[in-house]
Amino acid sequence: MFDYAIMLSLMVIARLARCLFVLFALSALGTVSGCKMLIGGLTSSLAEDLAASILNSPDVDTVREGIPAYIIMLDSFLRRSPEDTTLLLTAAELNGAFSTFTEGDRAKVLTSRARDFALRAACAENDAFCSLPDMPFDAYEAVLVDTDEKDIALLYEVGVAWTGWLQANSDDWNAIAQLGRVRALMTRVIELDETHDDGGGHLYLGGLETVLPAAMGGNPEKGRGHFEAALSYSGDTFLMTKVIFAQQYARLVFDQELHDRLLNEVLAADPVVPGNTLINTYAQRQAALLLAESVDYF
């Protein structure tokens, strides 16, 4: 369940690139005042250089292996600033990103941490967001309706962390029961701004709608619509969308022609795109694996 979240972890790493350097700078300067205090002057230039190096690196494994050090660093910062929204969201993103490279109990621990950090950040930002997983669903929907454009980024990060938690706990029906809350949250994100994170809300909703076949309550065709919408915003320069489209939708409906076409397009594309090289390199790695399985799968 939620296999697409493994690939979406690289999207998380990409969004983290700038703040990772700032966290390094925080430790060097002995302060926990948050990213905003250090984005400026030389630090800003160095942050941009590190971000560019990460995003344009074809070495996925090295980037992945560097994440745990930052997780430990963030834990130390949060001991002193437990309500810092910036630190909480970054901790959620880092734990969620690293969890997708683990499995079993370790993945459950990391995704639980990611979800808890994201929910704590939401609660710290707005009292109405406290207890989102536990409030009655009609009250939950009312909270979402009352959100506006200023809440988009926060809602999106909560949805990303929550989805990772669902993936790791897909053997727990109490966890699966929260699928509707995540779907409603991401739907609200695209209602407010469907272009956010290059259509990332559509990409997640496409995955959520194709978790199950239609006979078991899924909505594959609605999912396809979300994938196509995501492609309209990400274009051919962000290859991960086509990989997820192939894996989640084409395999679910046994459309080998669409599956192979999407993956061959990924393999034929130039992965070197400013800001997307890391993700595109990983996308091509996954496309090759999926395509090699195509004959046996279909």
Secondary structure, DSSP 8 states (H G I E B T S, - for coil): --THHHHHHHHHHHHHHHHHHHHHHHHHHT--S-GGGT-SHHHHHHHHHHHHHHHT-S-HHHHHHTHHHHHHHHHHHHHH-TT-HHHHHHHHHHHHHHHTT--HHHHHHHHHHHHHHHHHHHHHH-GGGTTTTTS-HHHHHHHHHT--GGGHHHHHHHHHHHHHHHHHTTT-HHHHTTHHHHHHHHHHHHHHHTTHHHHHHHHHHHHHHTSS-GGGT--HHHHHHHHHHHHHHHGGG-THHHHHIIIIIITTTT-HHHHHHHHHHHHHS----TTTHHHHHHHHHHHHHHHHTHHHH-
